[in-house]
């Protein structure tokens, strides 16, 4: 080493040594590294072979350090007639390697936090944990206790305890992912799941795990990770998903969401040679609703939509495609059977009429246009256009049901 670096190296608070990249010979070590051996009336070995009790040969280890696949490992170091289990970090320095030594006789969360500070700062992290794979010992930071709503001494201490808090529908997926991470010696994983708090409510979290230390042969020894509360994000995603799938006023499918169901049913009809009908339902054929205040008009549309939804069959698909128009797909239904079903809808019973009237709706406003596959079209767009032409004709002629 050059003189101006030697003093800094010797006075490093962390025990460290410098080893030749190609031969494994120990070129230098600082005072704190020497002190580990002096306390046991011995001296460090001259090379990696005499220093380490692990079987991995130095050329193999050196290559892993050089290609960046091993930056931190755990190994057994000979200190006189005793074996000390240590964590070593490696940093390539030209034809030498600088190694810093950390005792690993206990789980040191503070050291982990300092070592991965840059990683921690890049996350909106609610909690830090570290897991020792051999012993299955887990240590959690205080922020995880806050997340789970429990004292820190009651946070999970093992995989079993952690998995006991994970939602039953998520636990297998989490376990498989982590097991795969360890088995394949990966560097990083990410997973979302639900975890139970002390008040028995489930919280959506995102877990990011990263390999922290390996053995000299590359097996993962410790994994460090962060747990992030993503409940608000999940609520927003659900809200946006519902907005995209369901009409806000009626709760029926939107046009875009219904299209997927329509195409699926049309595909079945083509493969199975079964009939399929489509109905366009105009809820304001007499243009009565357009003269109502917005709130009353919305109540009328909602009332009519509920009435129609209650009368259709389980396999039928109903969607709101315009403000006052619905589209109804009738799988495995001939045009004749479709007419019967729709007559039952647009000619309600006296009790049903009372309910409609109370909700500002009037069955006299209903008008239906019918199209059938394949006579009126062989695609969803063609069927919808045919049904729309039929309903426009019915509106102009003041007819209740028109078959295209």
GIHUCOR-V704061 format. One record per run of one state. SS is the DSSP state (H for helix, E for strand, L for the rest). FROM is the first residue (numbers start at 1). TO is the last residue. Records with the same first field share a line. If there is no record, write none. Layout:
SS = FROM-TO ; FROM-TO
This chain:
L = 1-2 ; 11-15 ; 21-24 ; 30-30 ; 39-46 ; 53-57 ; 67-71 ; 80-81 ; 94-95 ; 104-108 ; 116-116 ; 122-126 ; 133-136 ; 141-141 ; 149-151 ; 155-158 ; 167-170 ; 184-187 ; 197-201 ; 216-219 ; 230-230 ; 247-252 ; 254-254 ; 273-275 ; 283-288 ; 292-293 ; 312-316 ; 323-324 ; 332-334 ; 347-349 ; 359-362 ; 366-366 ; 374-379 ; 398-400 ; 404-404
H = 3-10 ; 31-38 ; 48-51 ; 58-66 ; 109-115 ; 117-121 ; 142-148 ; 152-154 ; 159-165 ; 171-183 ; 231-245 ; 255-272 ; 289-291 ; 294-311 ; 335-346 ; 350-358 ; 363-365 ; 380-397
E = 16-20 ; 25-29 ; 47-47 ; 52-52 ; 72-79 ; 82-93 ; 96-103 ; 127-132 ; 137-140 ; 166-166 ; 188-196 ; 202-215 ; 220-229 ; 246-246 ; 253-253 ; 276-282 ; 317-322 ; 325-331 ; 367-373 ; 401-403
